[in-house]
Every structure is written in C-alpha cells, then in structure tokens.
Amino acid sequence: MRNLRSIQLYLAIDCGFAWAFWLVAWLISKKFISLPILPMLFVGSFGPLVGAAATTLGEGGVRRVVGFFGRAFNPRMGWSVFLVSFFLM
C-alpha cells in the first residue's frame, strides 16, 4: 500500500506541476496573459523531476534525496552512459 501511495503522490505532483505551467503557457498563447511563453514551457518540463524529488523527500527525507540525485552525477558510471544520455537529448 505504501508503494501505491508513493506512485499516486508522484503522479499528482508531476502532472500538477507540469500542467499548471503549461496551462499558463496556453493562456499566454491565447493572449489572456502577457508573459513570455518559452519559460513557462521550459519550467513545466521539470514536472517529473519535481515529482521525484518531492516523493523521495516524503518517503526518506533529505538524505534519501541527496542519494537519489547523487546517483545521477556519479562519475564512476562510465563515459558510455554520459555519451548515450548526451546524444539522446
């Protein structure tokens, strides 16, 4: 049941964060709001990252979040992983 709660929390934060910024971007495109659209699209794309950080923080605290993001920047991972990640962007 704990995993189901974590998944639900992740999806709620991920989709809520992204869609909130993308809704603002849509309102900008329809000329309801006068703001630059590109930053809204860019910030909205970080929804999965914010959802993962918030869920990890809720489940394991700050130490777990640091470990979670530390794995992404592990220099002993090998150059092949970095090259593949770079070319997939």
N, CA, C and O atoms as a printed pandas DataFrame, in Angstrom:
     atom_number atom_name residue_name chain_id  residue_number  x_coord  y_coord  z_coord
0              1         N          MET        A               1    0.815   -1.185    0.000
1              2        CA          MET        A               1    0.000    0.000    0.000
2              3         C          MET        A               1    0.866    1.258    0.000
3              4         O          MET        A               1    0.465    2.291   -0.538
4              5         N          ARG        A               2    2.053    1.172    0.604
5              6        CA          ARG        A               2    2.942    2.328    0.645
6              7         C          ARG        A               2    3.427    2.690   -0.756
7              8         O          ARG        A               2    3.539    3.870   -1.088
8              9         N          ASN        A               3    3.715    1.678   -1.579
9             10        CA          ASN        A               3    4.168    1.960   -2.949
10            11         C          ASN        A               3    3.066    2.611   -3.771
11            12         O          ASN        A               3    3.338    3.497   -4.582
12            13         N          LEU        A               4    1.833    2.183   -3.570
13            14        CA          LEU        A               4    0.715    2.785   -4.292
14            15         C          LEU        A               4    0.572    4.256   -3.920
15            16         O          LEU        A               4    0.312    5.096   -4.782
16            17         N          ARG        A               5    0.743    4.569   -2.628
17            18        CA          ARG        A               5    0.674    5.958   -2.175
18            19         C          ARG        A               5    1.792    6.777   -2.795
19            20         O          ARG        A               5    1.573    7.919   -3.200
20            21         N          SER        A               6    2.983    6.207   -2.874
21            22        CA          SER        A               6    4.122    6.913   -3.471
22            23         C          SER        A               6    3.883    7.189   -4.953
23            24         O          SER        A               6    4.189    8.274   -5.447
24            25         N          ILE        A               7    3.345    6.216   -5.645
25            26        CA          ILE        A               7    3.073    6.389   -7.074
26            27         C          ILE        A               7    2.001    7.456   -7.277
27            28         O          ILE        A               7    2.116    8.295   -8.171
28            29         N          GLN        A               8    0.974    7.423   -6.458
29            30        CA          GLN        A               8   -0.089    8.419   -6.578
30            31         C          GLN        A               8    0.436    9.821   -6.270
31            32         O          GLN        A               8    0.084   10.786   -6.949
32            33         N          LEU        A               9    1.275    9.926   -5.245
33            34        CA          LEU        A               9    1.861   11.217   -4.897
34            35         C          LEU        A               9    2.747   11.726   -6.031
35            36         O          LEU        A               9    2.674   12.898   -6.401
36            37         N          TYR        A              10    3.582   10.849   -6.580
37            38        CA          TYR        A              10    4.451   11.244   -7.694
38            39         C          TYR        A              10    3.626   11.747   -8.877
39            40         O          TYR        A              10    3.902   12.818   -9.418
40            41         N          LEU        A              11    2.632   10.989   -9.271
41            42        CA          LEU        A              11    1.826   11.374  -10.436
42            43         C          LEU        A              11    1.072   12.671  -10.196
43            44         O          LEU        A              11    0.943   13.492  -11.104
44            45         N          ALA        A              12    0.571   12.862   -8.978
45            46        CA          ALA        A              12   -0.154   14.098   -8.675
46            47         C          ALA        A              12    0.774   15.307   -8.753
47            48         O          ALA        A              12    0.417   16.327   -9.342
48            49         N          ILE        A              13    1.962   15.196   -8.160
49            50        CA          ILE        A              13    2.895   16.323   -8.187
50            51         C          ILE        A              13    3.437   16.545   -9.588
51            52         O          ILE        A              13    3.511   17.680  -10.058
52            53         N          ASP        A              14    3.813   15.464  -10.252
53            54        CA          ASP        A              14    4.365   15.554  -11.606
54            55         C          ASP        A              14    3.380   16.216  -12.555
55            56         O          ASP        A              14    3.702   17.213  -13.200
56            57         N          CYS        A              15    2.196   15.665  -12.636
57            58        CA          CYS        A              15    1.201   16.200  -13.576
58            59         C          CYS        A              15    0.709   17.579  -13.145
59            60         O          CYS        A              15    0.522   18.461  -13.982
60            61         N          GLY        A              16    0.502   17.766  -11.855
61            62        CA          GLY        A              16    0.031   19.063  -11.374
62            63         C          GLY        A              16    1.016   20.179  -11.660
63            64         O          GLY        A              16    0.625   21.255  -12.113
64            65         N          PHE        A              17    2.290   19.933  -11.398
65            66        CA          PHE        A              17    3.325   20.938  -11.644
66            67         C          PHE        A              17    3.425   21.257  -13.133
67            68         O          PHE        A              17    3.383   22.420  -13.536
68            69         N          ALA        A              18    3.558   20.211  -13.939
69            70        CA          ALA        A              18    3.716   20.421  -15.379
70            71         C          ALA        A              18    2.482   21.081  -15.984
71            72         O          ALA        A              18    2.598   22.052  -16.733
72            73         N          TRP        A              19    1.321   20.565  -15.667
73            74        CA          TRP        A              19    0.099   21.097  -16.268
74            75         C          TRP        A              19   -0.196   22.518  -15.814
75            76         O          TRP        A              19   -0.762   23.301  -16.577
76            77         N          ALA        A              20    0.174   22.863  -14.598
77            78        CA          ALA        A              20   -0.056   24.239  -14.136
78            79         C          ALA        A              20    0.739   25.221  -14.991
79            80         O          ALA        A              20    0.208   26.243  -15.424
80            81         N          PHE        A              21    2.003   24.912  -15.230
81            82        CA          PHE        A              21    2.812   25.816  -16.057
82            83         C          PHE        A              21    2.381   25.768  -17.520
83            84         O          PHE        A              21    2.406   26.790  -18.206
84            85         N          TRP        A              22    1.989   24.601  -17.996
85            86        CA          TRP        A              22    1.557   24.501  -19.384
86            87         C          TRP        A              22    0.194   25.163  -19.588
87            88         O          TRP        A              22   -0.099   25.651  -20.679
88            89         N          LEU        A              23   -0.640   25.182  -18.545
89            90        CA          LEU        A              23   -1.894   25.912  -18.640
90            91         C          LEU        A              23   -1.620   27.407  -18.772
91            92         O          LEU        A              23   -2.265   28.094  -19.564
92            93         N          VAL        A              24   -0.674   27.903  -18.003
93            94        CA          VAL        A              24   -0.286   29.309  -18.122
94            95         C          VAL        A              24    0.261   29.581  -19.528
95            96         O          VAL        A              24   -0.038   30.618  -20.121
96            97         N          ALA        A              25    1.059   28.652  -20.058
97            98        CA          ALA        A              25    1.590   28.815  -21.420
98            99         C          ALA        A              25    0.457   28.847  -22.446
99           100         O          ALA        A              25    0.509   29.613  -23.409
100          101         N          TRP        A              26   -0.549   28.026  -22.243
101          102        CA          TRP        A              26   -1.692   28.021  -23.155
102          103         C          TRP        A              26   -2.451   29.347  -23.074
103          104         O          TRP        A              26   -2.872   29.900  -24.090
104          105         N          LEU        A              27   -2.616   29.846  -21.839
105          106        CA          LEU        A              27   -3.290   31.134  -21.674
106          107         C          LEU        A              27   -2.493   32.260  -22.330
107          108         O          LEU        A              27   -3.069   33.201  -22.876
108          109         N          ILE        A              28   -1.173   32.158  -22.273
109          110        CA          ILE        A              28   -0.323   33.150  -22.948
110          111         C          ILE        A              28   -0.520   33.060  -24.455
111          112         O          ILE        A              28   -0.601   34.080  -25.139
112          113         N          SER        A              29   -0.596   31.835  -24.969
113          114        CA          SER        A              29   -0.755   31.673  -26.420
114          115         C          SER        A              29   -2.097   32.201  -26.917
115          116         O          SER        A              29   -2.219   32.594  -28.077
116          117         N          LYS        A              30   -3.103   32.211  -26.043
117          118        CA          LYS        A              30   -4.422   32.730  -26.410
118          119         C          LYS        A              30   -4.568   34.216  -26.088
119          120         O          LYS        A              30   -5.650   34.789  -26.214
120          121         N          LYS        A              31   -3.452   34.832  -25.666
121          122        CA          LYS        A              31   -3.399   36.276  -25.382
122          123         C          LYS        A              31   -4.234   36.694  -24.170
123          124         O          LYS        A              31   -4.653   37.848  -24.080
124          125         N          PHE        A              32   -4.482   35.769  -23.237
125          126        CA          PHE        A              32   -5.166   36.113  -21.993
126          127         C          PHE        A              32   -4.199   36.692  -20.969
127          128         O          PHE        A              32   -4.588   37.481  -20.108
128          129         N          ILE        A              33   -2.928   36.290  -21.072
129          130        CA          ILE        A              33   -1.881   36.741  -20.151
130          131         C          ILE        A              33   -0.729   37.270  -20.988
131          132         O          ILE        A              33   -0.432   36.732  -22.055
132          133         N          SER        A              34   -0.095   38.302  -20.517
133          134        CA          SER        A              34    1.021   38.886  -21.255
134          135         C          SER        A              34    2.338   38.550  -20.545
135          136         O          SER        A              34    2.861   39.357  -19.776
136          137         N          LEU        A              35    2.856   37.376  -20.805
137          138        CA          LEU        A              35    4.139   36.905  -20.279
138          139         C          LEU        A              35    4.879   36.174  -21.400
139          140         O          LEU        A              35    4.261   35.797  -22.395
140          141         N          PRO        A              36    6.179   35.970  -21.259
141          142        CA          PRO        A              36    6.884   35.157  -22.257
142          143         C          PRO        A              36    6.493   33.681  -22.125
143          144         O          PRO        A              36    6.414   33.151  -21.016
144          145         N          ILE        A              37    6.255   33.037  -23.237
145          146        CA          ILE        A              37    5.739   31.662  -23.226
146          147         C          ILE        A              37    6.843   30.617  -23.025
147          148         O          ILE        A              37    6.613   29.595  -22.378
148          149         N          LEU        A              38    8.013   30.860  -23.562
149          150        CA          LEU        A              38    9.070   29.853  -23.517
150          151         C          LEU        A              38    9.483   29.467  -22.098
151          152         O          LEU        A              38    9.667   28.279  -21.836
152          153         N          PRO        A              39    9.638   30.416  -21.171
153          154        CA          PRO        A              39    9.980   29.990  -19.804
154          155         C          PRO        A              39    8.917   29.102  -19.159
155          156         O          PRO        A              39    9.254   28.205  -18.386
156          157         N          MET        A              40    7.657   29.335  -19.461
157          158        CA          MET        A              40    6.590   28.503  -18.893
158          159         C          MET        A              40    6.676   27.069  -19.413
159          160         O          MET        A              40    6.494   26.114  -18.658
160          161         N          LEU        A              41    6.953   26.931  -20.700
161          162        CA          LEU        A              41    7.110   25.593  -21.269
162          163         C          LEU        A              41    8.327   24.891  -20.695
163          164         O          LEU        A              41    8.286   23.695  -20.405
164          165         N          PHE        A              42    9.405   25.634  -20.533
165          166        CA          PHE        A              42   10.648   25.075  -20.009
166          167         C          PHE        A              42   10.491   24.623  -18.555
167          168         O          PHE        A              42   10.880   23.508  -18.206
168          169         N          VAL        A              43    9.932   25.474  -17.721
169          170        CA          VAL        A              43    9.758   25.137  -16.306
170          171         C          VAL        A              43    8.760   23.986  -16.153
171          172         O          VAL        A              43    8.944   23.126  -15.292
172          173         N          GLY        A              44    7.734   23.958  -16.955
173          174        CA          GLY        A              44    6.761   22.869  -16.898
174          175         C          GLY        A              44    7.352   21.513  -17.220
175          176         O          GLY        A              44    6.858   20.487  -16.751
176          177         N          SER        A              45    8.401   21.502  -18.012
177          178        CA          SER        A              45    9.025   20.227  -18.378
178          179         C          SER        A              45    9.781   19.593  -17.209
179          180         O          SER        A              45   10.190   18.435  -17.300
180          181         N          PHE        A              46    9.972   20.332  -16.117
181          182        CA          PHE        A              46   10.640   19.788  -14.942
182          183         C          PHE        A              46    9.663   19.130  -13.970
183          184         O          PHE        A              46   10.042   18.821  -12.840
184          185         N          GLY        A              47    8.440   18.915  -14.377
185          186        CA          GLY        A              47    7.451   18.263  -13.523
186          187         C          GLY        A              47    7.889   16.901  -13.018
187          188         O          GLY        A              47    7.768   16.644  -11.820
188          189         N          PRO        A              48    8.394   16.010  -13.871
189          190        CA          PRO        A              48    8.845   14.707  -13.367
190          191         C          PRO        A              48    9.983   14.809  -12.352
191          192         O          PRO        A              48   10.027   14.043  -11.390
192          193         N          LEU        A              49   10.889   15.739  -12.561
193          194        CA          LEU        A              49   11.989   15.925  -11.608
194          195         C          LEU        A              49   11.469   16.414  -10.259
195          196         O          LEU        A              49   11.889   15.921   -9.212
196          197         N          VAL        A              50   10.567   17.373  -10.283
197          198        CA          VAL        A              50    9.991   17.894   -9.043
198          199         C          VAL        A              50    9.171   16.810   -8.343
199          200         O          VAL        A              50    9.221   16.683   -7.120
200          201         N          GLY        A              51    8.421   16.032   -9.115
201          202        CA          GLY        A              51    7.642   14.938   -8.532
202          203         C          GLY        A              51    8.521   13.880   -7.887
203          204         O          GLY        A              51    8.212   13.392   -6.799
204          205         N          ALA        A              52    9.615   13.523   -8.552
205          206        CA          ALA        A              52   10.537   12.531   -7.998
206          207         C          ALA        A              52   11.203   13.046   -6.730
207          208         O          ALA        A              52   11.337   12.307   -5.755
208          209         N          ALA        A              53   11.622   14.309   -6.736
209          210        CA          ALA        A              53   12.269   14.888   -5.555
210          211         C          ALA        A              53   11.294   14.966   -4.385
211          212         O          ALA        A              53   11.654   14.621   -3.260
212          213         N          ALA        A              54   10.080   15.409   -4.632
213          214        CA          ALA        A              54    9.096   15.538   -3.555
214          215         C          ALA        A              54    8.695   14.177   -2.994
215          216         O          ALA        A              54    8.557   14.026   -1.781
216          217         N          THR        A              55    8.510   13.205   -3.850
217          218        CA          THR        A              55    8.144   11.868   -3.385
218          219         C          THR        A              55    9.279   11.241   -2.600
219          220         O          THR        A              55    9.052   10.637   -1.551
220          221         N          THR        A              56   10.496   11.378   -3.097
221          222        CA          THR        A              56   11.647   10.838   -2.380
222          223         C          THR        A              56   11.834   11.540   -1.048
223          224         O          THR        A              56   12.174   10.897   -0.056
224          225         N          LEU        A              57   11.621   12.833   -1.008
225          226        CA          LEU        A              57   11.721   13.589    0.241
226          227         C          LEU        A              57   10.670   13.111    1.238
227          228         O          LEU        A              57   10.959   12.955    2.425
228          229         N          GLY        A              58    9.466   12.883    0.761
229          230        CA          GLY        A              58    8.396   12.413    1.642
230          231         C          GLY        A              58    8.627   11.010    2.165
231          232         O          GLY        A              58    8.230   10.690    3.285
232          233         N          GLU        A              59    9.258   10.180    1.374
233          234        CA          GLU        A              59    9.477    8.791    1.769
234          235         C          GLU        A              59   10.724    8.592    2.610
235          236         O          GLU        A              59   10.725    7.763    3.520
236          237         N          GLY        A              60   11.796    9.342    2.322
237          238        CA          GLY        A              60   13.043    9.056    3.007
238          239         C          GLY        A              60   13.793   10.236    3.567
239          240         O          GLY        A              60   14.853   10.052    4.165
240          241         N          GLY        A              61   13.293   11.427    3.401
241          242        CA          GLY        A              61   13.954   12.600    3.938
242          243         C          GLY        A              61   15.036   13.152    3.023
243          244         O          GLY        A              61   15.236   12.683    1.903
244          245         N          VAL        A              62   15.724   14.160    3.534
245          246        CA          VAL        A              62   16.732   14.871    2.743
246          247         C          VAL        A              62   17.891   13.955    2.366
247          248         O          VAL        A              62   18.408   14.030    1.251
248          249         N          ARG        A              63   18.292   13.100    3.283
249          250        CA          ARG        A              63   19.411   12.191    2.996
250          251         C          ARG        A              63   19.109   11.286    1.788
251          252         O          ARG        A              63   19.986   11.019    0.967
252          253         N          ARG        A              64   17.894   10.837    1.698
253          254        CA          ARG        A              64   17.500    9.974    0.571
254          255         C          ARG        A              64   17.460   10.767   -0.742
255          256         O          ARG        A              64   17.808   10.236   -1.797
256          257         N          VAL        A              65   17.037   12.032   -0.678
257          258        CA          VAL        A              65   17.009   12.876   -1.878
258          259         C          VAL        A              65   18.426   13.111   -2.386
259          260         O          VAL        A              65   18.676   13.042   -3.589
260          261         N          VAL        A              66   19.355   13.388   -1.467
261          262        CA          VAL        A              66   20.750   13.598   -1.860
262          263         C          VAL        A              66   21.309   12.329   -2.504
263          264         O          VAL        A              66   22.019   12.407   -3.506
264          265         N          GLY        A              67   20.999   11.175   -1.943
265          266        CA          GLY        A              67   21.436    9.916   -2.541
266          267         C          GLY        A              67   20.807    9.664   -3.901
267          268         O          GLY        A              67   21.453    9.146   -4.813
268          269         N          PHE        A              68   19.541   10.037   -4.026
269          270        CA          PHE        A              68   18.819    9.854   -5.292
270          271         C          PHE        A              68   19.465   10.655   -6.418
271          272         O          PHE        A              68   19.711   10.138   -7.507
272          273         N          PHE        A              69   19.735   11.935   -6.131
273          274        CA          PHE        A              69   20.347   12.770   -7.157
274          275         C          PHE        A              69   21.842   12.503   -7.292
275          276         O          PHE        A              69   22.419   12.747   -8.351
276          277         N          GLY        A              70   22.465   12.013   -6.245
277          278        CA          GLY        A              70   23.886   11.665   -6.321
278          279         C          GLY        A              70   24.159   10.547   -7.307
279          280         O          GLY        A              70   25.221   10.514   -7.930
280          281         N          ARG        A              71   23.212    9.628   -7.457
281          282        CA          ARG        A              71   23.383    8.547   -8.441
282          283         C          ARG        A              71   23.415    9.066   -9.868
283          284         O          ARG        A              71   24.078    8.487  -10.728
284          285         N          ALA        A              72   22.710   10.143  -10.119
285          286        CA          ALA        A              72   22.663   10.703  -11.472
286          287         C          ALA        A              72   23.979   11.358  -11.867
287          288         O          ALA        A              72   24.291   11.458  -13.054
288          289         N          PHE        A              73   24.751   11.803  -10.884
289          290        CA          PHE        A              73   26.003   12.502  -11.162
290          291         C          PHE        A              73   27.213   11.706  -10.699
291          292         O          PHE        A              73   28.238   12.282  -10.334
292          293         N          ASN        A              74   27.099   10.410  -10.714
293          294        CA          ASN        A              74   28.189    9.531  -10.296
294          295         C          ASN        A              74   29.250    9.473  -11.394
295          296         O          ASN        A              74   28.969    8.944  -12.469
296          297         N          PRO        A              75   30.465    9.999  -11.165
297          298        CA          PRO        A              75   31.482    9.998  -12.218
298          299         C          PRO        A              75   32.024    8.600  -12.523
299          300         O          PRO        A              75   32.631    8.400  -13.575
300          301         N          ARG        A              76   31.822    7.637  -11.637
301          302        CA          ARG        A              76   32.294    6.274  -11.885
302          303         C          ARG        A              76   31.313    5.471  -12.739
303          304         O          ARG        A              76   31.485    4.265  -12.915
304          305         N          MET        A              77   30.305    6.126  -13.260
305          306        CA          MET        A              77   29.295    5.445  -14.052
306          307         C          MET        A              77   29.846    4.991  -15.404
307          308         O          MET        A              77   29.375    4.000  -15.961
308          309         N          GLY        A              78   30.814    5.688  -15.921
309          310        CA          GLY        A              78   31.378    5.340  -17.217
310          311         C          GLY        A              78   30.996    6.351  -18.273
311          312         O          GLY        A              78   29.898    6.908  -18.253
312          313         N          TRP        A              79   31.905    6.580  -19.189
313          314        CA          TRP        A              79   31.675    7.576  -20.239
314          315         C          TRP        A              79   30.574    7.171  -21.203
315          316         O          TRP        A              79   29.905    8.030  -21.778
316          317         N          SER        A              80   30.381    5.872  -21.387
317          318        CA          SER        A              80   29.360    5.432  -22.347
318          319         C          SER        A              80   27.971    5.900  -21.917
319          320         O          SER        A              80   27.163    6.283  -22.763
320          321         N          VAL        A              81   27.684    5.874  -20.623
321          322        CA          VAL        A              81   26.383    6.312  -20.135
322          323         C          VAL        A              81   26.202    7.806  -20.379
323          324         O          VAL        A              81   25.132    8.242  -20.804
324          325         N          PHE        A              82   27.237    8.587  -20.113
325          326        CA          PHE        A              82   27.152   10.029  -20.352
326          327         C          PHE        A              82   26.987   10.349  -21.837
327          328         O          PHE        A              82   26.222   11.244  -22.195
328          329         N          LEU        A              83   27.694    9.629  -22.696
329          330        CA          LEU        A              83   27.583    9.875  -24.134
330          331         C          LEU        A              83   26.192    9.515  -24.647
331          332         O          LEU        A              83   25.604   10.265  -25.427
332          333         N          VAL        A              84   25.674    8.389  -24.219
333          334        CA          VAL        A              84   24.330    7.999  -24.650
334          335         C          VAL        A              84   23.310    9.026  -24.167
335          336         O          VAL        A              84   22.428    9.430  -24.924
336          337         N          SER        A              85   23.428    9.446  -22.913
337          338        CA          SER        A              85   22.499   10.451  -22.371
338          339         C          SER        A              85   22.597   11.761  -23.137
339          340         O          SER        A              85   21.582   12.395  -23.425
340          341         N          PHE        A              86   23.813   12.165  -23.466
341          342        CA          PHE        A              86   24.008   13.414  -24.199
342          343         C          PHE        A              86   23.386   13.353  -25.576
343          344         O          PHE        A              86   22.719   14.299  -25.995
344          345         N          PHE        A              87   23.590   12.257  -26.288
345          346        CA          PHE        A              87   23.057   12.169  -27.655
346          347         C          PHE        A              87   21.562   11.894  -27.698
347          348         O          PHE        A              87   20.926   12.126  -28.726
348          349         N          LEU        A              88   20.984   11.403  -26.601
349          350        CA          LEU        A              88   19.537   11.233  -26.556
350          351         C          LEU        A              88   18.810   12.550  -26.351
351          352         O          LEU        A              88   17.624   12.669  -26.658
352          353         N          MET        A              89   19.541   13.556  -25.821
353          354        CA          MET        A              89   18.909   14.863  -25.628
354          355         C          MET        A              89   18.778   15.500  -26.983
355          356         O          MET        A              89   18.272   16.617  -27.094
